[in-house]
Amino acid sequence: MKKSKLIICIMLILLMITTCVYAESQLAIEVSYEGSVVKNEEKAATIVLAGTDATLHSKVRIKVTVTGPATPKLMATDSEQHEIDIAEVGYWGPEQGFAIQGTFQNTTPVRATFPQAGDYTIKIDLIDLEQDSTVLVTKTVSITVLDESPVTNTVQNAVTNETTNTVQNVQQLPKTGTSIVDYGIYFAIGVAVIYCFYMLKKKRMG
């Protein structure tokens, strides 16, 4: 008998775990934005709550918890065109909750402004008000806020001027003065002339 009760307890625990895991897989929260987040600059973002064949939850609400060096503004507009600071209020959705079921995708545009630079954590929980605020699905987003916009370095193409080397034909300059070769020729001619005079004079004397 005790063994049967133990088996039943184990089966109930497994059933509860399976139900929780299945509920988690039915629902999802996604947060998206583009580019860097800069101090005191408004950043557009979206929070998406999606379900796939989700079971009925008659009264749910989104809880938002922000930790960081300062409290940002997370502005959203409800169905009655009222602007609400989600970070200040801490919740999104009517106080009495709203119903979700089946396959759906609810997109909420948010305008975020962070007054100080630093690291922030935004935790978004979908809670069931009928089950003592049980968390059905959660999403945690880490954001680093910069002091100023990052500088984009633009690499400019350097224009290289191509130099065309022109080989000019160098003309030989006209000679000026007398070279050593010329002196040698003149000396040989002078010796030959002297030798001729000497031979003529020798013949006359003989």
C-alpha positions in Angstrom: 0.0 0.0 0.0 2.8 2.4 0.9 4.6 1.5 -2.3 1.4 2.4 -4.3 1.1 5.8 -2.6 4.8 6.5 -3.3 4.3 5.7 -7.0 1.3 8.0 -7.1 3.2 10.8 -5.5 6.1 10.5 -7.9 3.6 10.5 -10.9 1.9 13.6 -9.6 5.3 15.4 -9.2 6.3 14.4 -12.7 3.0 15.6 -14.0 3.4 19.0 -12.3 6.9 19.4 -13.7 5.8 18.4 -17.2 2.9 20.9 -17.0 5.2 23.7 -15.9 7.8 22.9 -18.7 5.0 22.7 -21.3 3.6 26.0 -20.1 7.0 27.6 -20.4 7.4 26.3 -24.0 4.0 27.7 -25.0 4.8 31.3 -24.1 7.8 33.5 -24.9 8.9 37.1 -24.3 11.3 38.8 -26.7 12.9 42.3 -26.5 14.6 43.8 -29.5 16.3 47.1 -30.5 19.0 48.2 -32.9 22.3 49.9 -32.4 23.9 51.2 -29.2 22.1 52.7 -26.2 23.4 56.2 -25.3 22.8 58.2 -22.2 19.9 60.7 -22.5 19.1 59.5 -26.1 15.7 58.0 -26.7 15.9 54.4 -28.0 13.1 52.7 -29.8 12.5 49.1 -28.7 9.8 46.4 -28.9 8.5 43.9 -26.3 6.8 40.9 -27.9 4.7 38.5 -25.9 4.0 35.4 -28.1 2.1 32.1 -27.5 1.8 28.9 -29.4 -1.3 26.8 -28.7 -1.1 28.3 -25.2 -3.6 27.2 -22.6 -6.1 29.8 -21.2 -4.9 32.2 -18.6 -7.7 34.6 -17.8 -5.8 37.2 -15.8 -2.2 37.8 -16.6 0.0 40.9 -16.3 3.5 41.8 -17.2 5.8 42.8 -14.4 9.0 44.8 -15.1 11.9 45.1 -12.8 14.9 47.4 -13.6 18.3 47.4 -11.8 21.1 49.7 -12.6 22.8 53.0 -11.7 19.5 55.0 -12.3 15.8 54.5 -13.2 15.2 54.8 -16.9 12.1 55.9 -18.6 10.3 53.1 -20.5 7.4 54.8 -22.1 4.6 52.8 -23.8 1.1 53.7 -25.0 -1.9 51.6 -24.0 -5.1 50.9 -25.9 -6.7 54.1 -24.6 -3.7 56.1 -25.9 -2.4 56.8 -22.4 1.4 57.0 -22.0 2.7 54.9 -19.2 6.2 54.7 -17.8 6.6 51.0 -17.3 9.8 51.3 -15.3 8.1 53.7 -12.8 4.8 51.7 -12.5 6.5 48.3 -12.6 3.8 46.7 -14.6 2.3 46.6 -18.1 -1.3 45.8 -18.7 -4.6 46.6 -16.8 -4.6 46.2 -13.1 -7.2 43.4 -13.3 -5.1 41.6 -15.9 -5.9 40.4 -19.4 -6.5 37.0 -21.0 -4.2 35.0 -23.3 -4.9 31.8 -25.1 -4.0 29.9 -28.3 -1.5 31.2 -30.8 -0.9 35.0 -30.7 1.8 37.7 -30.8 1.4 41.0 -28.9 3.9 43.6 -29.8 4.4 46.7 -27.6 6.5 49.6 -28.8 8.6 51.1 -26.1 10.7 54.3 -26.0 13.6 54.0 -23.6 15.7 56.8 -22.1 18.5 56.1 -19.6 19.7 59.2 -17.6 23.0 57.7 -16.6 25.6 55.5 -18.4 26.4 52.0 -17.0 25.1 48.5 -16.9 21.4 47.8 -16.6 19.3 44.7 -16.2 15.6 44.6 -17.2 13.6 41.6 -16.0 10.2 41.0 -17.6 7.9 38.4 -16.0 4.5 37.3 -17.2 2.5 36.6 -14.0 -0.8 34.8 -13.5 -2.9 36.9 -11.1 -5.2 33.9 -10.4 -2.3 31.8 -9.2 -0.8 34.1 -6.6 1.3 35.9 -9.3 2.9 32.7 -10.5 5.6 33.5 -13.2 4.5 31.8 -16.4 7.5 33.0 -18.5 10.4 35.4 -17.9 12.9 37.3 -20.0 16.1 39.1 -18.7 17.9 41.7 -20.8 21.3 43.2 -20.0 22.0 46.6 -21.5 25.2 48.7 -21.4 24.4 52.4 -21.7 27.2 54.5 -23.2 28.2 58.1 -22.3 28.2 59.1 -25.9 27.6 57.7 -29.3 30.5 55.6 -30.6 32.5 57.3 -33.4 32.4 55.5 -36.7 35.8 55.6 -38.4 35.5 56.2 -42.1 38.5 54.9 -44.0 39.1 57.2 -46.9 40.7 55.8 -50.0 44.1 57.5 -50.4 44.6 58.7 -54.0 48.1 57.9 -55.2 49.5 60.1 -57.9 51.4 57.9 -60.3 54.7 59.5 -61.5 55.7 58.6 -65.0 59.4 58.5 -65.3 60.4 59.8 -68.8 63.9 58.8 -69.9 65.3 61.6 -71.9 68.0 61.1 -74.5 71.0 63.0 -73.2 73.0 64.5 -76.0 76.8 64.6 -75.6 78.0 68.1 -75.1 80.6 69.5 -77.5 84.2 69.1 -76.3 86.0 72.1 -74.9 89.8 72.2 -74.4 92.3 69.5 -75.4 92.3 65.9 -74.1 95.3 63.7 -73.2 94.9 61.8 -76.5 95.1 65.0 -78.5 98.3 65.9 -76.7 99.7 62.4 -77.6 98.9 62.9 -81.3 100.4 66.3 -81.4 103.6 65.1 -79.7 103.9 62.2 -82.2 103.5 64.6 -85.2 106.1 67.0 -83.7 108.6 64.1 -83.2 108.0 63.0 -86.8 108.6 66.5 -88.2 111.8 66.9 -86.2 113.0 63.5 -87.4 112.4 64.4 -91.1 114.3 67.7 -90.7 117.1 65.9 -89.0 117.4 63.3 -91.9 117.3 66.0 -94.6 120.0 68.0 -92.9 122.2 64.9 -92.5 121.9 64.1 -96.2 122.9 67.6 -97.2 126.0 67.5 -94.9 127.0 64.0 -96.2 
